[in-house]
Amino acid sequence: MEEKLKSFKRLLQIMDDLRSGCPWDKEQTLDSLRHLTIEEVYELSDAILEKDLDEIKKELGDLMLHIVFYAKIGSEKGAFNITDVLDHISDKLVHRHPHIYGDVEVSGPEDVKNNWEKLKLEEGKTSVLEGVPKSMPPLVKAYRMQEKVAGVGFEWEHTRQVWDKVIEEMNELQREVETGGDKERMEDELGDLLFALVNYARFIKVNPEDALERTNKKFIRRFQYIETESVKEGKTLDDMTLQEMDAYWNKAKELGL
C-alpha cells in the first residue's frame, strides 16, 4: 500500500509542476481536456479488445493523468480537489454495497446490479435513466438504458420473447421499405430494430459494442487483404469486378483474417 501511495503522490506532484511551469498544461481547461479524455477512453477500449495488457497499463496511466488534471483544475476553482473526488467515490461504493458493508444478502451478480439501481433512486434520483450520459454513443446508450430498467423489473422473461421482438421489428422495417415509406418512417423502424437487437445481445450476454467493433476490425483486415494482394497481381480496385474482389475476400476468410 505504501508503494501505491508513493506513486500516486508522485503523480500529484508532477501535475502541480506541469500546471505551474508548462505553457501547454497551464492553458488547459475542463472543456479543452474533454475531447482528449474521450480519445483516451477509446484507446483503452482498443487495447482491451486486442487483449494487449502492456498497452492497457499505459492507457490506464493516461486516463489517471486526466483524472488528476481535472481535480487540479477543480481545486484551482475552489470547487473540489482530488481528496473530494476519492472520498465521494469511496462513500458511494460503501453505500451501494450493503452486502459487503451492511447486513444485506445477495444471491449473485444480478442481485447486486438490481440493488444498485434501487439505491440510486433512494438517493434522490427521479429516474432510473438519469445516470445515462446524453452524449454517450447510441449503441452503448441503448445497452445501458436496457440494463438500468431491467434492474427495477422492466424486463422480458425469456430470451425467445426478445428474439420474437427482433423478428417483429425486422418485418415492420421491411414492410415500410417495400411500401415506399418516407425516410423518417424507415429511420424509426430501423431504430426500433437496432434497439431490439441490442436487447437480444444483452440477453445472450454479448456486448453489442464489442461485437460490432470486432466485426469492424475483421472487415478492415479482410478488405486490406484485398488491397494488398490485388496490387501484387498488378490489379487496382477500380478495375476489378465485385466477383474478383469477393474471391480475395473468401481467401482472406480461409486464412482466418
MOFEN-V14292 format. One record per residue. RES is the residue in three letters. PHI is phi in degrees with one decimal (* if undefined). OMEGA is omega in whole degrees, 0 to 359 (* if undefined). NEAR is the number of other C-alpha atoms within 8 Angstrom. Layout:
res=RES phi=PHI omega=OMEGA near=NEAR
res=RES phi=PHI omega=OMEGA near=NEAR
This chain:
res=MET phi=* omega=181 near=4
res=GLU phi=-60.7 omega=180 near=5
res=GLU phi=-65.9 omega=179 near=6
res=LYS phi=-64.7 omega=180 near=7
res=LEU phi=-64.7 omega=179 near=8
res=LYS phi=-63.2 omega=180 near=8
res=SER phi=-66.1 omega=180 near=8
res=PHE phi=-67.3 omega=178 near=8
res=LYS phi=-61.9 omega=178 near=8
res=ARG phi=-61.4 omega=179 near=8
res=LEU phi=-62.8 omega=179 near=9
res=LEU phi=-62.2 omega=179 near=9
res=GLN phi=-67.0 omega=179 near=8
res=ILE phi=-61.9 omega=179 near=8
res=MET phi=-62.1 omega=177 near=11
res=ASP phi=-60.3 omega=181 near=9
res=ASP phi=-64.6 omega=182 near=9
res=LEU phi=-66.0 omega=182 near=10
res=ARG phi=-66.5 omega=182 near=9
res=SER phi=-92.9 omega=187 near=7
res=GLY phi=-118.5 omega=184 near=8
res=CYS phi=-94.6 omega=181 near=9
res=PRO phi=-56.0 omega=181 near=6
res=TRP phi=-68.9 omega=182 near=6
res=ASP phi=-64.1 omega=182 near=9
res=LYS phi=-66.2 omega=185 near=10
res=GLU phi=-92.3 omega=182 near=6
res=GLN phi=-73.0 omega=178 near=8
res=THR phi=-128.4 omega=176 near=7
res=LEU phi=-57.3 omega=182 near=8
res=ASP phi=-69.2 omega=183 near=6
res=SER phi=-69.8 omega=180 near=8
res=LEU phi=-80.9 omega=189 near=10
res=ARG phi=-54.6 omega=184 near=8
res=HIS phi=-68.9 omega=177 near=8
res=LEU phi=-69.4 omega=178 near=8
res=THR phi=-65.5 omega=178 near=10
res=ILE phi=-59.8 omega=178 near=8
res=GLU phi=-61.2 omega=180 near=8
res=GLU phi=-62.9 omega=179 near=11
res=VAL phi=-63.2 omega=179 near=10
res=TYR phi=-68.4 omega=177 near=8
res=GLU phi=-66.0 omega=175 near=9
res=LEU phi=-64.0 omega=179 near=12
res=SER phi=-59.2 omega=178 near=8
res=ASP phi=-61.1 omega=181 near=8
res=ALA phi=-63.6 omega=179 near=13
res=ILE phi=-67.0 omega=179 near=10
res=LEU phi=-62.9 omega=179 near=9
res=GLU phi=-82.4 omega=182 near=6
res=LYS phi=56.1 omega=180 near=6
res=ASP phi=-94.4 omega=186 near=9
res=LEU phi=-63.7 omega=179 near=8
res=ASP phi=-65.9 omega=179 near=6
res=GLU phi=-70.3 omega=176 near=9
res=ILE phi=-60.0 omega=178 near=11
res=LYS phi=-57.1 omega=182 near=8
res=LYS phi=-65.5 omega=182 near=8
res=GLU phi=-68.4 omega=175 near=13
res=LEU phi=-63.0 omega=177 near=9
res=GLY phi=-63.3 omega=178 near=8
res=ASP phi=-61.9 omega=179 near=9
res=LEU phi=-67.1 omega=178 near=11
res=MET phi=-61.0 omega=177 near=8
res=LEU phi=-59.5 omega=180 near=9
res=HIS phi=-63.6 omega=179 near=10
res=ILE phi=-61.6 omega=178 near=8
res=VAL phi=-64.3 omega=180 near=11
res=PHE phi=-63.2 omega=179 near=9
res=TYR phi=-60.4 omega=180 near=9
res=ALA phi=-64.6 omega=179 near=12
res=LYS phi=-64.3 omega=179 near=12
res=ILE phi=-64.2 omega=178 near=10
res=GLY phi=-60.9 omega=180 near=11
res=SER phi=-68.9 omega=178 near=11
res=GLU phi=-65.3 omega=179 near=7
res=LYS phi=-84.7 omega=182 near=7
res=GLY phi=72.5 omega=184 near=7
res=ALA phi=-95.7 omega=180 near=7
res=PHE phi=-166.7 omega=174 near=11
res=ASN phi=-134.3 omega=185 near=11
res=ILE phi=-63.5 omega=177 near=10
res=THR phi=-64.0 omega=178 near=7
res=ASP phi=-61.2 omega=181 near=8
res=VAL phi=-61.1 omega=183 near=10
res=LEU phi=-69.2 omega=179 near=8
res=ASP phi=-65.3 omega=181 near=8
res=HIS phi=-63.8 omega=182 near=8
res=ILE phi=-69.7 omega=178 near=8
res=SER phi=-65.8 omega=179 near=8
res=ASP phi=-62.0 omega=181 near=8
res=LYS phi=-65.8 omega=180 near=8
res=LEU phi=-64.2 omega=178 near=8
res=VAL phi=-64.1 omega=182 near=10
res=HIS phi=-65.0 omega=185 near=8
res=ARG phi=-90.9 omega=175 near=9
res=HIS phi=-124.6 omega=181 near=11
res=PRO phi=-64.9 omega=177 near=10
res=HIS phi=-76.5 omega=176 near=9
res=ILE phi=-104.9 omega=185 near=8
res=TYR phi=-108.1 omega=178 near=8
res=GLY phi=-146.6 omega=184 near=7
res=ASP phi=-111.4 omega=179 near=7
res=VAL phi=-75.6 omega=178 near=7
res=GLU phi=-108.0 omega=178 near=5
res=VAL phi=-128.0 omega=181 near=8
res=SER phi=-99.1 omega=180 near=6
res=GLY phi=172.5 omega=182 near=6
res=PRO phi=-56.8 omega=182 near=7
res=GLU phi=-64.7 omega=177 near=7
res=ASP phi=-61.8 omega=180 near=9
res=VAL phi=-62.8 omega=180 near=10
res=LYS phi=-63.0 omega=181 near=9
res=ASN phi=-65.4 omega=178 near=11
res=ASN phi=-62.3 omega=180 near=10
res=TRP phi=-57.9 omega=182 near=10
res=GLU phi=-67.9 omega=180 near=12
res=LYS phi=-67.4 omega=179 near=10
res=LEU phi=-65.9 omega=178 near=9
res=LYS phi=-62.2 omega=179 near=10
res=LEU phi=-67.0 omega=179 near=11
res=GLU phi=-67.1 omega=181 near=7
res=GLU phi=-80.5 omega=178 near=6
res=GLY phi=112.8 omega=176 near=6
res=LYS phi=-65.2 omega=181 near=9
res=THR phi=-92.1 omega=179 near=6
res=SER phi=-146.0 omega=176 near=6
res=VAL phi=-60.3 omega=185 near=11
res=LEU phi=-87.9 omega=182 near=8
res=GLU phi=-59.6 omega=185 near=8
res=GLY phi=-81.6 omega=180 near=5
res=VAL phi=-88.3 omega=182 near=9
res=PRO phi=-59.5 omega=180 near=7
res=LYS phi=-65.5 omega=184 near=4
res=SER phi=-88.3 omega=180 near=4
res=MET phi=-64.0 omega=177 near=8
res=PRO phi=-54.2 omega=187 near=6
res=PRO phi=-52.4 omega=181 near=6
res=LEU phi=-64.8 omega=179 near=9
res=VAL phi=-67.0 omega=181 near=10
res=LYS phi=-62.2 omega=180 near=11
res=ALA phi=-59.5 omega=180 near=10
res=TYR phi=-62.1 omega=182 near=12
res=ARG phi=-67.0 omega=178 near=9
res=MET phi=-60.7 omega=180 near=10
res=GLN phi=-65.1 omega=177 near=9
res=GLU phi=-60.8 omega=185 near=8
res=LYS phi=-67.9 omega=180 near=11
res=VAL phi=-70.6 omega=176 near=12
res=ALA phi=-63.7 omega=181 near=10
res=GLY phi=-64.6 omega=178 near=12
res=VAL phi=-113.1 omega=172 near=9
res=GLY phi=98.7 omega=179 near=6
res=PHE phi=-85.8 omega=192 near=7
res=GLU phi=-155.2 omega=172 near=6
res=TRP phi=-66.3 omega=181 near=7
res=GLU phi=-88.6 omega=186 near=5
res=HIS phi=-132.2 omega=180 near=6
res=THR phi=-59.3 omega=181 near=10
res=ARG phi=-61.4 omega=179 near=6
res=GLN phi=-63.3 omega=181 near=9
res=VAL phi=-69.8 omega=178 near=13
res=TRP phi=-66.0 omega=177 near=9
res=ASP phi=-60.7 omega=178 near=8
res=LYS phi=-67.0 omega=177 near=9
res=VAL phi=-60.9 omega=180 near=12
res=ILE phi=-63.3 omega=179 near=8
res=GLU phi=-58.9 omega=181 near=8
res=GLU phi=-68.8 omega=178 near=13
res=MET phi=-63.8 omega=179 near=11
res=ASN phi=-65.9 omega=180 near=8
res=GLU phi=-66.4 omega=177 near=9
res=LEU phi=-65.2 omega=181 near=12
res=GLN phi=-61.0 omega=179 near=8
res=ARG phi=-62.9 omega=181 near=8
res=GLU phi=-63.9 omega=179 near=12
res=VAL phi=-67.0 omega=184 near=9
res=GLU phi=-68.1 omega=180 near=7
res=THR phi=-92.3 omega=177 near=6
res=GLY phi=70.2 omega=180 near=6
res=GLY phi=-61.4 omega=180 near=9
res=ASP phi=-73.3 omega=187 near=6
res=LYS phi=-59.9 omega=182 near=6
res=GLU phi=-63.1 omega=179 near=6
res=ARG phi=-65.7 omega=180 near=9
res=MET phi=-66.0 omega=178 near=12
res=GLU phi=-63.2 omega=178 near=8
res=ASP phi=-60.2 omega=183 near=8
res=GLU phi=-69.3 omega=177 near=13
res=LEU phi=-65.2 omega=177 near=11
res=GLY phi=-60.9 omega=178 near=8
res=ASP phi=-61.8 omega=180 near=9
res=LEU phi=-66.2 omega=180 near=12
res=LEU phi=-62.4 omega=179 near=8
res=PHE phi=-62.8 omega=179 near=9
res=ALA phi=-67.0 omega=179 near=12
res=LEU phi=-66.2 omega=177 near=9
res=VAL phi=-62.1 omega=180 near=12
res=ASN phi=-64.1 omega=179 near=11
res=TYR phi=-64.1 omega=178 near=12
res=ALA phi=-58.4 omega=180 near=11
res=ARG phi=-63.6 omega=181 near=11
res=PHE phi=-67.3 omega=179 near=9
res=ILE phi=-92.8 omega=175 near=7
res=LYS phi=61.4 omega=173 near=6
res=VAL phi=-120.4 omega=178 near=9
res=ASN phi=-77.3 omega=185 near=8
res=PRO phi=-64.8 omega=178 near=12
res=GLU phi=-64.1 omega=178 near=8
res=ASP phi=-64.5 omega=181 near=9
res=ALA phi=-61.9 omega=181 near=9
res=LEU phi=-67.0 omega=180 near=8
res=GLU phi=-67.1 omega=177 near=8
res=ARG phi=-64.3 omega=178 near=9
res=THR phi=-67.3 omega=176 near=8
res=ASN phi=-57.9 omega=181 near=8
res=LYS phi=-64.6 omega=178 near=8
res=LYS phi=-64.0 omega=179 near=9
res=PHE phi=-62.5 omega=179 near=8
res=ILE phi=-59.6 omega=181 near=8
res=ARG phi=-59.5 omega=184 near=9
res=ARG phi=-72.2 omega=180 near=12
res=PHE phi=-70.0 omega=178 near=9
res=GLN phi=-67.1 omega=174 near=8
res=TYR phi=-64.3 omega=177 near=11
res=ILE phi=-58.4 omega=182 near=12
res=GLU phi=-64.3 omega=185 near=10
res=THR phi=-72.2 omega=183 near=8
res=GLU phi=-72.5 omega=179 near=9
res=SER phi=-67.6 omega=178 near=12
res=VAL phi=-62.8 omega=179 near=9
res=LYS phi=-59.5 omega=181 near=7
res=GLU phi=-99.4 omega=176 near=6
res=GLY phi=73.4 omega=181 near=6
res=LYS phi=-107.6 omega=173 near=9
res=THR phi=-119.9 omega=182 near=9
res=LEU phi=-59.9 omega=181 near=8
res=ASP phi=-63.0 omega=183 near=4
res=ASP phi=-93.1 omega=184 near=6
res=MET phi=-90.9 omega=174 near=9
res=THR phi=-84.2 omega=178 near=6
res=LEU phi=-60.3 omega=180 near=6
res=GLN phi=-63.1 omega=179 near=6
res=GLU phi=-65.7 omega=179 near=8
res=MET phi=-65.3 omega=180 near=11
res=ASP phi=-65.3 omega=179 near=8
res=ALA phi=-65.0 omega=176 near=8
res=TYR phi=-64.6 omega=180 near=12
res=TRP phi=-58.6 omega=180 near=12
res=ASN phi=-65.5 omega=177 near=8
res=LYS phi=-65.3 omega=178 near=8
res=ALA phi=-60.8 omega=178 near=12
res=LYS phi=-62.4 omega=180 near=9
res=GLU phi=-63.6 omega=180 near=7
res=LEU phi=-82.0 omega=179 near=6
res=GLY phi=79.9 omega=179 near=5
res=LEU phi=-79.3 omega=* near=8
